[in-house]
Amino acid sequence: MAKITIDGKEYDSEQLPGDVVNAVVAKNEIVQNRIRHIIEIEKIDVLSNYYDQKVKDLMAKFEEENKPKEEKKKKNLKNNGSESESKD
């Protein structure tokens, strides 16, 4: 004998009409599906954030590798100059 609680009152499922039992079962399945969907959305949010950061990192690397040579030379001169000053 399975018990079903409706509006705070407990019923024996065998004593209820089939359509009531079916409606309760359908409602329970909907609640479980909602919980599964919420969990999936959380996973999607985590993955979305991961790929957003990955795109930013890859674009920064791409832009650095594709800077005009003159800008790279200036950056290298600036970096080399600061390194020699700190060695003294």
C-alpha positions as CSV (number, residue, x, y, z in Angstrom):
1,M,0.0,0.0,0.0
2,A,1.6,3.2,-1.2
3,K,0.6,6.4,0.6
4,I,0.0,9.6,-1.2
5,T,-0.1,13.0,0.6
6,I,-2.4,15.6,-1.0
7,D,-2.7,19.0,0.7
8,G,-1.3,17.6,3.9
9,K,-3.7,14.7,4.1
10,E,-2.5,11.1,3.6
11,Y,-4.3,8.7,1.3
12,D,-3.9,5.1,0.4
13,S,-3.1,5.1,-3.3
14,E,-5.2,1.9,-3.9
15,Q,-8.3,3.7,-2.6
16,L,-7.9,6.7,-5.0
17,P,-9.2,6.9,-8.5
18,G,-6.6,6.0,-11.2
19,D,-6.6,9.5,-12.7
20,V,-5.8,11.1,-9.4
21,V,-2.9,8.7,-8.9
22,N,-1.7,9.3,-12.4
23,A,-1.8,13.1,-11.9
24,V,0.2,12.8,-8.7
25,V,2.8,10.6,-10.5
26,A,3.0,13.1,-13.4
27,K,3.4,16.0,-11.0
28,N,6.2,14.1,-9.2
29,E,8.0,13.4,-12.5
30,I,7.7,17.1,-13.4
31,V,9.3,18.2,-10.1
32,Q,12.2,15.7,-10.6
33,N,12.7,16.9,-14.2
34,R,12.8,20.5,-13.0
35,I,15.5,19.6,-10.5
36,R,17.5,17.8,-13.2
37,H,17.2,20.9,-15.5
38,I,18.4,23.2,-12.8
39,I,21.5,21.0,-12.3
40,E,22.1,20.9,-16.0
41,I,21.8,24.7,-16.2
42,E,24.4,25.1,-13.5
43,K,26.8,22.8,-15.4
44,I,26.2,24.8,-18.6
45,D,27.0,28.1,-16.7
46,V,30.3,26.6,-15.4
47,L,31.2,25.4,-18.9
48,S,30.2,28.7,-20.5
49,N,32.3,30.7,-18.1
50,Y,35.3,28.3,-18.8
51,Y,35.0,28.9,-22.5
52,D,34.6,32.6,-22.2
53,Q,37.9,32.8,-20.3
54,K,39.5,30.4,-22.8
55,V,38.5,32.6,-25.7
56,K,39.9,35.7,-23.8
57,D,43.2,34.0,-23.1
58,L,43.5,32.7,-26.7
59,M,42.7,36.1,-28.2
60,A,45.3,37.8,-25.9
61,K,47.9,35.3,-27.1
62,F,46.8,35.7,-30.7
63,E,47.0,39.5,-30.5
64,E,50.4,39.4,-28.8
65,E,51.8,37.1,-31.5
66,N,50.3,39.2,-34.3
67,K,51.4,42.7,-33.1
68,P,53.4,44.7,-35.7
69,K,57.1,44.0,-35.4
70,E,57.8,47.6,-34.5
71,E,55.6,47.3,-31.4
72,K,57.4,44.1,-30.4
73,K,60.8,45.8,-30.8
74,K,59.7,48.6,-28.5
75,K,58.3,46.2,-25.9
76,N,61.5,44.2,-26.0
77,L,63.7,47.3,-25.7
78,K,61.6,48.5,-22.8
79,N,61.8,45.1,-21.0
80,N,65.5,44.7,-21.7
81,G,66.2,48.2,-20.4
82,S,64.3,47.6,-17.1
83,E,66.1,44.3,-16.6
84,S,69.5,45.8,-16.9
85,E,68.6,48.6,-14.5
86,S,67.4,46.1,-11.9
87,K,70.7,44.0,-12.2
88,D,72.9,46.9,-11.0
